């Protein structure tokens, strides 16, 4: 479960909680696939891919579009 950053703040950045779910899950899958392709079994500091994706959204590194 994501505690930081707050879900409501993340949802505001992408437009809705539904959009947040879609964007964050797609990015988390990309992070997992990238790590697996590099032979990495765990992310640094044992972070979860979904937490990394949420932090990227919060920091403005990941932007949702209507494509």
C-alpha positions in Angstrom: 0.0 0.0 0.0 1.2 3.5 -0.8 1.4 5.8 2.2 3.8 8.4 1.0 3.1 10.4 -1.1 -0.6 10.6 -0.2 -3.0 9.0 -2.7 -5.2 12.1 -3.0 -2.3 14.2 -4.0 -1.2 11.7 -6.6 -4.7 11.5 -8.0 -4.8 15.2 -8.4 -1.6 15.1 -10.5 -3.0 12.6 -13.0 -6.7 13.6 -12.9 -8.4 10.8 -11.0 -7.8 7.8 -8.8 -8.6 5.5 -11.8 -6.0 7.2 -13.9 -3.5 7.0 -11.0 -4.1 3.2 -10.8 -3.6 2.7 -14.6 -0.5 4.9 -14.9 1.2 3.7 -11.7 0.6 0.0 -12.5 1.9 0.4 -16.1 5.0 2.1 -14.8 5.5 -0.5 -12.1 5.4 -3.2 -14.7 8.0 -1.3 -16.8 10.3 -1.0 -13.7 9.9 -4.7 -13.0 10.6 -5.8 -16.6 13.6 -3.5 -16.8 15.1 -4.9 -13.6 14.5 -8.5 -14.7 16.2 -7.8 -18.1 19.2 -6.5 -16.2 19.3 -9.5 -14.0 18.3 -7.5 -10.9 16.1 -9.4 -8.4 15.5 -6.6 -5.9 15.3 -2.8 -6.3 17.6 -0.7 -4.2 16.5 -0.4 -0.5 14.0 -3.2 -1.2 11.6 -0.7 -2.7 8.5 -1.9 -4.4 8.0 -1.0 -8.1 4.6 0.6 -7.3 6.2 2.8 -4.7 8.9 3.9 -7.2 6.2 4.7 -9.7 4.2 6.7 -7.2 7.3 8.7 -6.2 8.0 9.4 -9.9 4.4 10.7 -10.4 4.7 12.8 -7.3 8.0 14.3 -8.4 6.7 15.1 -11.9 9.0 12.6 -13.6 6.0 10.7 -15.0 3.2 12.5 -16.7 -0.2 11.0 -17.7 -1.5 11.6 -21.2 -4.8 10.7 -22.9 -3.2 8.5 -25.5 
